């Protein structure tokens, strides 16, 4: 496997995604919010941690899972193990940006609704 500069980013995105997916599932099950998603200072101002967790942590897990998929697709493509058509690469990139925007909007909404 040929590791080039972009492959390193693909691995980082995939690992970050795995962390977010794990943290999202764990946080949802335990009714907690990871300080990587919402800062510790903001969490202390939250009156309903369980509600915040129920809202944001499943979305975190979904975003993380998509990051893993995006990282794997990018790594396979950049290492030339699989040569995806240009349209597939563009579709993955657009989907990643859309999912990232939706996740960012969910974080803003969570802060607005749960943090006072």
N, CA, C and O of each residue as an XYZ file, in Angstrom:
464
protein
N       0.856     -1.179      0.000
C       0.000      0.000      0.000
C       0.897      1.235      0.000
O       1.827      1.338      0.799
N       0.617      2.136     -0.872
C       1.378      3.369     -1.014
C       0.789      4.432     -0.082
O      -0.347      4.865     -0.279
N       1.552      4.854      0.932
C       1.071      5.879      1.861
C       1.553      7.250      1.399
O       2.732      7.577      1.533
N       0.652      8.035      0.866
C       1.015      9.393      0.485
C       0.429     10.375      1.501
O      -0.186      9.974      2.489
N       0.625     11.626      1.249
C       0.199     12.680      2.173
C      -1.304     12.618      2.450
O      -1.722     12.754      3.600
N      -2.113     12.415      1.423
C      -3.570     12.391      1.614
C      -4.014     11.145      2.370
O      -5.031     11.170      3.062
N      -3.268     10.068      2.246
C      -3.604      8.854      2.987
C      -3.525      9.098      4.481
O      -4.305      8.533      5.248
N      -2.589      9.933      4.898
C      -2.464     10.259      6.321
C      -3.733     10.960      6.805
O      -4.229     10.662      7.891
N      -4.258     11.884      6.009
C      -5.510     12.557      6.371
C      -6.668     11.564      6.420
O      -7.526     11.650      7.299
N      -6.693     10.624      5.477
C      -7.757      9.618      5.476
C      -7.724      8.781      6.751
O      -8.768      8.486      7.334
N      -6.530      8.402      7.179
C      -6.390      7.624      8.408
C      -6.831      8.463      9.606
O      -7.540      7.961     10.478
N      -6.429      9.715      9.659
C      -6.819     10.596     10.773
C      -8.329     10.771     10.811
O      -8.928     10.702     11.884
N      -8.951     10.994      9.666
C     -10.406     11.148      9.609
C     -11.095      9.867     10.067
O     -12.071      9.915     10.815
N     -10.590      8.729      9.620
C     -11.170      7.447     10.026
C     -11.033      7.198     11.517
O     -11.982      6.748     12.159
N      -9.863      7.486     12.077
C      -9.653      7.297     13.515
C     -10.499      8.267     14.340
O     -11.072      7.886     15.362
N     -10.574      9.509     13.894
C     -11.439     10.473     14.576
C     -12.890     10.000     14.526
O     -13.620     10.093     15.513
N     -13.295      9.492     13.365
C     -14.655      8.977     13.227
C     -14.925      7.810     14.163
O     -15.997      7.729     14.761
N     -13.953      6.900     14.295
C     -14.123      5.765     15.201
C     -14.270      6.262     16.642
O     -15.100      5.760     17.400
N     -13.462      7.245     17.004
C     -13.564      7.826     18.348
C     -14.938      8.466     18.557
O     -15.574      8.256     19.590
N     -15.393      9.245     17.573
C     -16.694      9.913     17.707
C     -17.835      8.898     17.770
O     -18.771      9.068     18.551
N     -17.766      7.848     16.958
C     -18.818      6.824     16.975
C     -18.854      6.135     18.339
O     -19.923      5.958     18.924
N     -17.671      5.744     18.842
C     -17.594      5.092     20.149
C     -18.091      6.022     21.253
O     -18.886      5.617     22.101
N     -17.624      7.263     21.240
C     -18.014      8.244     22.248
C     -19.509      8.538     22.180
O     -20.164      8.678     23.213
N     -20.054      8.634     20.959
C     -21.477      8.897     20.800
C     -22.338      7.796     21.379
O     -23.321      8.063     22.071
N     -21.966      6.555     21.096
C     -22.731      5.413     21.622
C     -22.599      5.340     23.136
O     -23.593      5.186     23.845
N     -21.368      5.451     23.629
C     -21.114      5.378     25.070
C     -21.822      6.516     25.811
O     -22.459      6.293     26.841
N     -21.704      7.737     25.278
C     -22.346      8.879     25.915
C     -23.862      8.758     25.939
O     -24.504      9.113     26.928
N     -24.431      8.258     24.851
C     -25.886      8.079     24.791
C     -26.340      7.053     25.823
O     -27.329      7.268     26.524
N     -25.618      5.940     25.917
C     -25.991      4.888     26.871
C     -25.862      5.357     28.312
O     -26.668      4.981     29.162
N     -24.850      6.179     28.594
C     -24.596      6.629     29.964
C     -25.249      7.964     30.297
O     -25.186      8.412     31.441
N     -25.872      8.602     29.318
C     -26.496      9.900     29.560
C     -25.480     11.001     29.789
O     -25.736     11.942     30.540
N     -24.315     10.887     29.136
C     -23.236     11.862     29.299
C     -22.937     12.534     27.971
O     -23.331     12.050     26.909
N     -22.234     13.653     28.046
C     -21.797     14.372     26.846
C     -20.289     14.532     26.936
O     -19.769     14.998     27.949
N     -19.595     14.150     25.887
C     -18.138     14.244     25.865
C     -17.711     15.702     25.736
O     -18.278     16.440     24.931
N     -16.715     16.128     26.523
C     -16.236     17.516     26.445
C     -15.624     17.873     25.092
O     -15.391     19.050     24.818
N     -15.360     16.888     24.249
C     -14.864     17.193     22.904
C     -16.007     17.743     22.032
O     -15.761     18.475     21.073
N     -17.226     17.393     22.363
C     -18.391     17.827     21.595
C     -18.922     19.150     22.143
O     -19.109     20.113     21.399
N     -19.156     19.182     23.424
C     -19.619     20.382     24.140
C     -18.614     20.612     25.267
O     -18.332     19.691     26.034
N     -18.077     21.808     25.378
C     -17.018     22.061     26.356
C     -17.494     21.819     27.788
O     -18.687     21.881     28.084
N     -16.535     21.542     28.660
C     -16.856     21.304     30.076
C     -17.562     22.497     30.701
O     -18.481     22.330     31.503
N     -17.131     23.704     30.332
C     -17.768     24.913     30.858
C     -19.239     24.962     30.444
O     -20.104     25.279     31.260
N     -19.517     24.654     29.196
C     -20.901     24.674     28.724
C     -21.714     23.556     29.366
O     -22.896     23.738     29.659
N     -21.098     22.413     29.583
C     -21.811     21.294     30.210
C     -22.236     21.671     31.631
O     -23.317     21.282     32.073
N     -21.402     22.419     32.348
C     -21.764     22.819     33.718
C     -22.959     23.776     33.726
O     -23.667     23.870     34.729
N     -23.185     24.476     32.632
C     -24.333     25.396     32.547
C     -25.587     24.709     32.013
O     -26.629     25.349     31.871
N     -25.498     23.421     31.719
C     -26.626     22.682     31.166
C     -27.515     22.174     32.295
O     -27.037     21.542     33.237
N     -28.797     22.453     32.195
C     -29.740     22.002     33.208
C     -30.253     20.595     32.971
O     -30.784     19.974     33.891
N     -30.107     20.079     31.766
C     -30.637     18.747     31.419
C     -29.576     17.985     30.630
O     -29.638     17.900     29.404
N     -28.595     17.429     31.358
C     -27.500     16.696     30.711
C     -28.038     15.480     29.958
O     -27.596     15.194     28.845
N     -28.981     14.771     30.554
C     -29.529     13.568     29.902
C     -30.256     13.933     28.609
O     -30.148     13.217     27.613
N     -30.990     15.036     28.620
C     -31.663     15.492     27.409
C     -30.670     15.910     26.346
O     -30.843     15.594     25.169
N     -29.626     16.624     26.756
C     -28.573     17.021     25.831
C     -27.890     15.798     25.252
O     -27.621     15.737     24.052
N     -27.611     14.830     26.099
C     -26.985     13.591     25.643
C     -27.883     12.845     24.656
O     -27.415     12.370     23.622
N     -29.160     12.747     24.975
C     -30.092     12.046     24.093
C     -30.206     12.743     22.737
O     -30.478     12.094     21.727
N     -30.001     14.052     22.712
C     -30.089     14.790     21.450
C     -28.792     14.716     20.649
O     -28.821     14.405     19.458
N     -27.657     14.998     21.286
C     -26.425     15.203     20.517
C     -25.599     13.931     20.340
O     -24.935     13.785     19.314
N     -25.614     13.019     21.287
C     -24.711     11.870     21.197
C     -25.075     10.886     20.075
O     -24.160     10.356     19.444
N     -26.357     10.612     19.789
C     -26.635      9.770     18.617
C     -26.177     10.435     17.316
O     -25.701      9.759     16.404
N     -26.321     11.746     17.236
C     -25.864     12.466     16.045
C     -24.338     12.416     15.941
O     -23.780     12.366     14.845
N     -23.681     12.429     17.090
C     -22.230     12.296     17.118
C     -21.809     10.930     16.592
O     -20.862     10.823     15.813
N     -22.512      9.891     17.020
C     -22.198      8.533     16.558
C     -22.417      8.396     15.053
O     -21.621      7.754     14.369
N     -23.476      8.986     14.540
C     -23.747      8.929     13.101
C     -22.669      9.677     12.330
O     -22.172      9.181     11.319
N     -22.306     10.859     12.796
C     -21.242     11.621     12.141
C     -19.935     10.834     12.189
O     -19.207     10.775     11.199
N     -19.638     10.230     13.337
C     -18.425      9.429     13.463
C     -18.411      8.254     12.508
O     -17.391      7.976     11.877
N     -19.533      7.561     12.397
C     -19.606      6.424     11.479
C     -19.378      6.881     10.042
O     -18.700      6.202      9.271
N     -19.943      8.029      9.683
C     -19.729      8.531      8.328
C     -18.270      8.912      8.113
O     -17.735      8.712      7.022
N     -17.624      9.453      9.131
C     -16.193      9.780      9.018
C     -15.364      8.517      8.782
O     -14.414      8.532      7.999
N     -15.725      7.422      9.464
C     -15.022      6.154      9.253
C     -15.184      5.709      7.804
O     -14.207      5.335      7.154
N     -16.404      5.746      7.301
C     -16.664      5.350      5.911
C     -15.901      6.249      4.944
O     -15.290      5.764      3.992
N     -15.935      7.561      5.191
C     -15.232      8.509      4.330
C     -13.728      8.273      4.371
O     -13.058      8.339      3.340
N     -13.197      8.000      5.558
C     -11.771      7.734      5.692
C     -11.356      6.468      4.955
O     -10.323      6.440      4.287
N     -12.167      5.420      5.081
C     -11.861      4.160      4.385
C     -11.919      4.356      2.879
O     -11.027      3.905      2.161
N     -12.957      5.024      2.394
C     -13.077      5.259      0.952
C     -11.897      6.074      0.446
O     -11.325      5.762     -0.598
N     -11.533      7.108      1.176
C     -10.408      7.934      0.767
C      -9.098      7.171      0.778
O      -8.281      7.319     -0.131
N      -8.893      6.351      1.809
C      -7.663      5.564      1.908
C      -7.571      4.552      0.773
O      -6.516      4.389      0.159
N      -8.680      3.877      0.498
C      -8.684      2.920     -0.618
C      -8.391      3.614     -1.940
O      -7.665      3.084     -2.782
N      -8.953      4.787     -2.114
C      -8.758      5.526     -3.358
C      -7.341      6.102     -3.455
O      -6.686      5.971     -4.489
N      -6.874      6.736     -2.384
C      -5.561      7.378     -2.417
C      -4.413      6.375     -2.505
O      -3.361      6.668     -3.073
N      -4.631      5.184     -1.932
C      -3.593      4.156     -2.017
C      -3.655      3.412     -3.354
O      -2.806      2.572     -3.649
N      -4.666      3.733     -4.150
C      -4.911      3.130     -5.458
C      -5.195      1.636     -5.364
O      -5.008      0.892     -6.326
N      -5.658      1.204     -4.167
C      -6.101     -0.176     -4.000
C      -7.402     -0.386     -4.756
O      -7.620     -1.439     -5.356
N      -8.271      0.629     -4.724
C      -9.499      0.673     -5.509
C      -9.520      2.019     -6.213
O      -9.346      3.053     -5.569
N      -9.723      2.024     -7.490
C      -9.816      3.276     -8.241
C     -11.281      3.640     -8.440
O     -11.935      3.185     -9.379
N     -11.773      4.468     -7.534
C     -13.154      4.915     -7.649
C     -13.240      5.940     -8.778
O     -12.315      6.727     -8.979
N     -14.352      5.928     -9.511
C     -14.542      6.976    -10.529
C     -14.582      8.350     -9.873
O     -14.934      8.488     -8.702
N     -14.221      9.341    -10.638
C     -14.189     10.716    -10.128
C     -15.541     11.131     -9.546
O     -15.594     11.840     -8.541
N     -16.624     10.694    -10.173
C     -17.967     11.040     -9.694
C     -18.215     10.485     -8.290
O     -18.860     11.139     -7.470
N     -17.710      9.293     -8.013
C     -17.875      8.689     -6.692
C     -17.096      9.499     -5.655
O     -17.606      9.767     -4.567
N     -15.869      9.888     -5.986
C     -15.066     10.696     -5.072
C     -15.736     12.038     -4.782
O     -15.758     12.497     -3.641
N     -16.273     12.651     -5.812
C     -16.973     13.933     -5.645
C     -18.220     13.745     -4.795
O     -18.515     14.568     -3.929
N     -18.952     12.665     -5.040
C     -20.163     12.388     -4.262
C     -19.830     12.184     -2.786
O     -20.533     12.697     -1.917
N     -18.767     11.440     -2.498
C     -18.355     11.244     -1.111
C     -17.955     12.566     -0.467
O     -18.309     12.829      0.682
N     -17.231     13.387     -1.189
C     -16.807     14.679     -0.645
C     -18.007     15.580     -0.351
O     -18.078     16.204      0.708
N     -18.934     15.642     -1.283
C     -20.148     16.451     -1.080
C     -20.954     15.910      0.098
O     -21.437     16.681      0.927
N     -21.101     14.584      0.172
C     -21.849     13.974      1.275
C     -21.174     14.279      2.607
O     -21.850     14.565      3.595
N     -19.842     14.221      2.639
C     -19.115     14.519      3.870
C     -19.366     15.958      4.317
O     -19.622     16.214      5.493
N     -19.293     16.881      3.384
C     -19.518     18.294      3.723
C     -20.946     18.495      4.220
O     -21.163     19.224      5.188
N     -21.920     17.861      3.574
C     -23.323     17.992      3.989
C     -23.517     17.425      5.393
O     -24.153     18.057      6.237
N     -22.969     16.228      5.646
C     -23.112     15.610      6.969
C     -22.417     16.460      8.027
O     -22.929     16.612      9.136
N     -21.257     17.012      7.693
C     -20.535     17.878      8.638
C     -21.351     19.133      8.953
O     -21.430     19.544     10.110
N     -21.953     19.738      7.942
C     -22.785     20.932      8.156
C     -23.992     20.586      9.034
O     -24.322     21.335      9.952
N     -24.645     19.464      8.759
C     -25.793     19.053      9.563
C     -25.389     18.798     11.016
O     -26.114     19.161     11.943
N     -24.233     18.175     11.204
C     -23.745     17.928     12.564
C     -23.421     19.247     13.271
O     -23.733     19.409     14.451
N     -22.810     20.172     12.568
C     -22.505     21.493     13.145
C     -23.789     22.221     13.525
O     -23.860     22.856     14.577
N     -24.796     22.128     12.672
C     -26.089     22.750     12.979
C     -26.725     22.100     14.213
O     -27.336     22.788     15.030
N     -26.583     20.774     14.347
C     -27.132     20.073     15.512
C     -26.439     20.527     16.790
O     -27.087     20.680     17.826
N     -25.127     20.744     16.725
C     -24.405     21.223     17.909
C     -24.890     22.619     18.282
O     -25.123     22.902     19.457
N     -25.042     23.493     17.291
C     -25.541     24.849     17.584
C     -26.924     24.806     18.194
O     -27.206     25.533     19.146
N     -27.801     23.954     17.652
C     -29.158     23.834     18.178
C     -29.129     23.278     19.611
O     -29.874     23.742     20.474
N     -28.283     22.305     19.852
C     -28.167     21.738     21.199
C     -27.720     22.793     22.190
O     -28.251     22.875     23.297
N     -26.748     23.598     21.800
C     -26.275     24.659     22.698
C     -27.375     25.672     22.966
O     -27.528     26.154     24.089
N     -28.131     25.988     21.943
C     -29.218     26.977     22.089
C     -30.322     26.424     23.002
O     -30.852     27.151     23.842
N     -30.664     25.154     22.842
C     -31.783     24.574     23.566
C     -31.439     24.114     24.987
O     -32.296     24.157     25.870
N     -30.213     23.679     25.215
C     -29.886     23.037     26.495
C     -28.929     23.821     27.383
O     -28.862     23.563     28.584
N     -28.192     24.766     26.825
C     -27.173     25.475     27.619
C     -27.631     26.900     27.856
O     -27.920     27.646     26.921
N     -27.689     27.258     29.125
C     -28.187     28.603     29.489
C     -27.165     29.388     30.231
O     -27.419     30.531     30.609
